[in-house]
Amino acid sequence: MLQEIWVATKFKGDHCVLDNDRRIDECRGVELWQLLSKAVRIQAETELTLSAQ
């Protein structure tokens, strides 16, 4: 199983680790889906919310 995910955007990079079946950003404590939603919103300049469901 993949243990770590690095997410690189135009404005920063984030490192997410597996924590009880959730991917959590080590520095900010937010879930991967929150991190990706924010990154897409900023880069695409549009509202968007991603989720695992």
C-alpha positions in Angstrom: 0.0 0.0 0.0 1.2 3.5 -0.8 2.3 5.1 2.4 3.1 8.7 1.4 1.9 11.1 -1.3 3.6 14.3 -2.4 1.4 17.0 -4.0 3.2 19.7 -6.0 1.4 22.8 -7.2 2.5 26.1 -8.7 2.5 27.7 -5.3 3.7 25.1 -2.8 4.3 21.4 -2.1 2.6 19.2 0.5 3.4 15.8 2.0 0.5 13.5 3.0 0.8 10.4 5.0 -1.6 7.5 5.7 -3.4 7.9 9.0 -6.2 5.5 9.9 -7.4 5.2 6.2 -7.1 8.9 5.6 -4.4 10.9 3.9 -3.3 13.8 6.1 -1.0 16.7 5.3 1.8 16.4 7.8 2.3 20.2 8.2 -1.3 21.5 8.2 -3.2 18.4 9.4 -5.8 18.6 6.6 -7.0 15.7 4.5 -5.7 15.1 1.0 -9.1 16.0 -0.5 -9.2 19.4 1.2 -5.7 20.1 0.0 -6.5 19.1 -3.6 -9.7 21.1 -3.6 -7.9 24.2 -2.5 -5.1 23.7 -5.0 -7.5 23.3 -7.9 -9.6 26.3 -6.8 -6.5 28.5 -6.7 -4.9 27.3 -9.9 -8.1 27.1 -11.9 -9.6 30.3 -10.3 -13.0 28.6 -9.9 -15.0 27.0 -7.1 -14.6 23.2 -6.7 -14.8 20.7 -4.0 -13.3 17.2 -4.3 -14.1 14.2 -2.1 -13.4 10.4 -1.9 -17.2 9.6 -2.3 
